[in-house]
Amino acid sequence: MSLKELLIFGVIQLAMVAWSCWESYMEGDSGWKWNPKWWRIYLPGGYTYTAYHIWAFWIFAPLVIIVLPLLTAGFSWRLFWLLVAALLFGSIIEDFMWFVVNPCYPFSKWN
């Protein structure tokens, strides 16, 4: 992996950490339930998947993190898979960091 590719990967991870910061402050202690006006997909075990999360993680993030760079830099399979890996890994980082930075769910309360 070249230095340029590592930089691309790292910048995407930093963007996902920033995403977790604003998302945790926006959602607060309500998490996924914070806006009752949004439609939801009900999942087993009482979990729901909100419209926000569909738009953010299935539409916005792939467009900005994968499609936009490919349109500006030109398509290559190497860049495509780098961006896909960065998005998938970044989603894990974002979810973890949501708990680290959320003042309503401090990291110190984890088991």
C-alpha positions, -999 to 999 in steps of 0.1 A, spaced: 0 0 0 14 34 -10 17 64 12 -10 81 -8 -34 52 -2 -26 52 35 -34 89 36 -67 84 18 -76 56 42 -66 77 72 -85 108 62 -116 87 58 -111 73 93 -108 108 107 -139 118 89 -158 89 104 -145 99 139 -158 134 132 -191 119 121 -194 100 154 -189 132 173 -217 152 157 -240 122 156 -235 114 193 -243 150 203 -272 151 179 -287 119 192 -278 123 229 -291 97 252 -319 86 228 -296 70 203 -316 55 175 -350 66 189 -344 103 190 -368 114 162 -402 99 163 -412 115 130 -389 93 109 -400 60 94 -384 29 107 -376 -6 97 -384 -29 126 -359 -57 133 -360 -88 155 -354 -82 192 -371 -48 193 -344 -30 173 -353 -5 147 -334 10 117 -343 46 112 -347 67 80 -317 87 92 -295 57 93 -307 45 59 -300 79 43 -267 84 61 -251 50 58 -266 35 27 -269 66 5 -249 96 17 -217 78 29 -212 56 -2 -218 86 -25 -194 108 -7 -167 83 3 -168 60 -28 -186 76 -58 -173 111 -55 -136 102 -53 -140 78 -82 -157 105 -103 -130 130 -96 -99 107 -97 -111 83 -124 -121 47 -119 -97 21 -108 -104 -12 -91 -76 -6 -66 -90 28 -56 -126 13 -55 -116 -14 -31 -95 10 -10 -126 32 -6 -149 3 1 -125 -10 28 -122 25 43 -160 29 44 -165 -5 60 -137 -1 86 -148 35 91 -183 24 99 -170 2 127 -148 31 140 -178 55 138 -200 31 158 -173 25 184 -164 62 187 -201 71 191 -199 55 226 -165 70 233 -175 106 227 -212 105 237 -215 122 271 -247 103 278 -229 69 273 -194 74 287 -169 48 278 -161 42 315 -196 25 318 -188 -2 293 -185 -38 306 
